[in-house]
Amino acid sequence: MIRQIRGKVLEAGLTSAVIEVAGFGVEVFMSAPQALLVGSEAALSTHLAVKQDGLELYGFRDPEDRDFFEKLLSVSGIGPKTALSYLRRAPRGALEGAIAKRDLAYLTKVVGIGKKSAEKLLVELSEKMGDAGHSGSDGEVFDTLVALGYTEREARKALGAIPESAVGKEARLKAALSAH
């Protein structure tokens, strides 16, 4: 199992980056590869997915993101691409909090997961999450952004840009508005 790679960033695309490791260009699927600077050194925590048609490497800047990704994979029916798409739509801390608090509205409205999939996530992972995460007000912040004229996609993007330090509905709304 490959748990970490370090090397020079050769490319950073929309869904993956290519990292030079010992002379090889290794493609690593990521939630936000555009955050890597081409030509710079990168160290990523990784998950190696062994599939019938080959190997895929998934990379994360934070080992906690990788650990959460692997928890998502433990849910039947969720594969690596689906788990990664959840991390593209919302920050790990917010997802952990929503699952821990069984916040179906956050998962369906903000993250955009279907109701059945969200319920399955809650049933299979809520016990593993403990007291993680967000304040529970992101569903209201999302509704407010949409009421102000944001599209659902813009509202999700603005919520993803809220720093972890913003606590409370008003502070999170203000941070989301300033992020857009």
N, C-alpha and C positions, 0 to 999 in steps of 0.2 A: 504494500500500500504506500503510495506517495502522499505524505502528510504536509510537505512544505517544499516550495521551490524558491530559488533566488536567482536573479539574473537581470540582464539588460532588456528593457522593453523595446522590441523591434517594431511592433504594430499595436494599435489600440483601435478596434472596430466598435460596432454597435453592441455585439453580443459576446465578443471574445477578444483576447489579447494574445500576442505571440511573444513569448519570453525566451531569450537565448540562455540555454543552460548547457554548459560543457560543449559548446559548438553546435547544439541542436536548437532548432526553433520549435518550441513546445506551445501548442495552442491550448489556452486556458479559458474556459467559459466563465463569465463573471456577470454580476448584476449591473456593475457600472465600470466597464473597462475604460471608458473615456476619461475617467479620473486619473489614469496612469499617464505619465509623460513619456512620450517616445524618446528613447535615448537615455533615460534615467534607469537607475537600479530599482528593482522591485522585489519584495519578499512577500510571498503569499502563502497562507494556510490553504491546503488543498484537500479535495476529496476525489478519489479515483473511482469512476463508475465503470464497471466491467459489463459490457453489453454483448449481445449475440454478434453484432456486426463490428465490434471493436471496443477500444477504450476511449473514455472521455474524461478529461481532467477539469474540475471545477475549482476556481480560486476565489479566495476571500482575503481582504486586507486585515481582518480581525478574526482570530481563532474562534471567538464566540459566535460570529456569523456562520462559520463552518459547522460548529456544533449544533446550532439551531437548524441549519440546512439538513443535517443528518437526522435530527428529530422529525423534520417534515417528511423525510424519506421513509421513516418508520410507519407512516400512515399508509394503509393499503390503497393503491390506486394513484399515489403521488410519486411521480418519477422525478429525476433530477431537473429536467427542463421546467416542469411545473413548479417545483420548489424554488428554483431560481427566479421564475417570473413573479412569485409572491414577494421575494426580496427586492425586486425591481420596483414594485408598486408601493411598498411601505417599508420603513426602517424596521430592523429586527426587534428593537425594544418595543415598538408599538404593536407589532404582531404578537410578541410574547405576552404583552399585557392584555391584549384583546382575547387571546386564547385563555389566559389564566382567569380572566374575569368573565369568560363565556359571553363576550360581546359580539353577538351575531350581527348586529347592525353595522359595527365597524368593519367586520370582515366582508359583508356583502356590499355595503355602499362605498366604503373608502378603498378597500383592497380590490373589490370587483370580483370576488369569488362567488360562485353560484350558491344558493341557499343550502342545497344538499351537501355540497363539498364543504362549506363552512361548518355545518352541523357535524359532519364526520370529523373534521379537524378538532372541533371542540370536544367531542366525545373521546377521541383517541389521545389527545395531547394535553387537555386542561390540567390533569393531575400532575403531569411532568413539568409544568410551567411554574408552579408555586405562586409567589406574589410578585411576579415580574411586571414591568412595563408602564404603559401610559396611563394617564389620569382618567380615562374613560370618557373624556369630553371630546375626543376627536370626531365622533359621529356628529355631534352638534356643530363643531367647527366646519366639518364637511358640508352639512346642510346650510350653514350660514354662507359659506363661499358660493354654493350653487345659487342660493337666493340672491346673492350679489351679482350674479351673471356669469360666474365661472362655469365652464363646461365641467363634466365629471372628471375628465382626464386632467384638466388644469388644476382642479381642486385636489385630486390625488397627488399630483406633482408638488403642489404647494405644501400639502401635509407632509410629504416626504422630506421637504427641505427644513422643517421645523427642528431646531436643535433640541437635544434631550433636556437641556437646562430650562426650557420653557415649560413651566408647570401652571396648570389652571387653564380654564377655557379662554379667558380674555387674553392671557399672555400667548397662548398657542395660536389664537386667531390673529393677533397682532403680528406674530412672527410669520404666519402663513401669508398674510397680506403684504408684508414687506419683502417676502421671498419672490413674489411675482412681479 
